[in-house]
Amino acid sequence: MPLGLIALAIGGFGIGLTEFVIMGLLPEVAADFNVSEATAGWLISGYALSVVVGALLLTAAVTRLPRKPVLAALMVLFIAGNMVSALAPDYSMMMVGRVIAALCHGAFFGIGAVVAADMVAPSKKAGAIAIMFTGLTAANVLGVPFGTLLGQHAGWRSTFWAITAIGVIALIGILALVPNLAHERGAGLRGELRAFKSRQVWLSIAVTVLGYGGMFGAFTYIAFTLTEVTGFAASTVPWLLILFGVGLFIGNTVGGKAADKNVDKTLLVVLSVLVVILAVFALTATNQVMAIASLVLMGGFGFATVPGLQMRVMKYADSAPTLASGANIGAFNLGNALGAWLGGVTISAGLGYTSPIWAGAGLTALGVIVMAYAAANGRKLAAAQKLQPTHAVELSNA
């Protein structure tokens, strides 16, 4: 395994920690800045929106630049954003720090996925992407609980100083371990934009929004489900979320290996099983044993889609994958927002705390339908390419 993948995973760990740890520190942040928890919650929403902006605009701005220096520069931006957060004298400056850190998120994962795939043989590309995203899953399993614990005992600013230190370690690792690949120079913005002429790129992005959004929509309100429906004490929820994180870790690893063998089949199977898991979870949420099993399986199958979804959009973007890869990272966050919004609508409608899980199942089912069409269309294009290579290229951009 190339050591550069470890450096990318450390960067992913720091970025994942920045995104998610604030959820456990909102009470402390709100009290320190004398704002309501709802206002403090905008630190989460502002971050998510900035990820989408950075995934598109920042990635587009650096397409012609060598990827290793870009990754290093993005990590410097990440370090700066977290230092601003750690030093923030008021809420407004804290938001500025969150936005700065978030801008690097989509571009780092988008470009990092391309670099990770280029480090290994073609048959191991999804596995390499999965290794990079292991940092994100580790942030959920270990980083968030311990980051929250540190913030509660040593002040929330200490957590952001710790994240800043992780960023420095990742920066050193990228500079020392990530290779300068011979074919780093991109196709330019015009070339990158041509990738979006491909119907398959758009279909892949749609599957990302729907499939991943369905899982995240169910997860957003999971604490309410576990306490109000299943009957767990609030104090047990963090430990249950660690189990969810274990599922993420396993799913990411297994999903990457499966996608290397057949990405379309893997995504169809995993998304279909995820729909079933979500439905079973909603039906059996009052049973604690079934709820725990469903929680772990939801995390496992939900995150098993990530390497395949990222590899698929890069595959059909072909020789200009950087912007499409970044756009797909934005699509993950768009799916997060869509799933969370839909789950909130169902709760507001008085449908209960299992309704976000049902909504997530419905959203994921739509993802299965789109994926089935995309797979069928992909087979048609592959068959046409074997018979008429020139005509197939035209079809792929139709």
Secondary structure, 3 states (H helix, E strand, C coil): CCHHHHHHHHHHHHHHHHHHCHHHHHHHHHHHHCCCHHHHCHHHHHHHHHHHHHHHHHHHHCCCCCHHHHHHHHHHHHHHHHHHHHHCCCHHHHHHHHHHHHHHHHHHHHHHHHHHHHCCCHHHHHHHHHHHHHHHHHHHHHHHHHHHHHHHHHCHHHHHHHHHHHHHHHHHHHHHHCCCCCCCCCCHHHHHHHHHHCHHHHHHHHHHHHHHHHHHHHHHCHHHHHHHHCCCCHHHHHHHHHHHHHHHHHHHHHHHHHHHHCHHHHHHHHHHHHHHHHHHHHHCCCCHHHHHHHHHHHHHHHHHHHHHHHHHHHHHHCCCCHHHHHHHHHHHHHHHHHHHHHHHHHHHCCCCCCHHHHHHHHHHHHHHHHHHHHHHHHHHHHHHHHHCHHHHHHHHCC
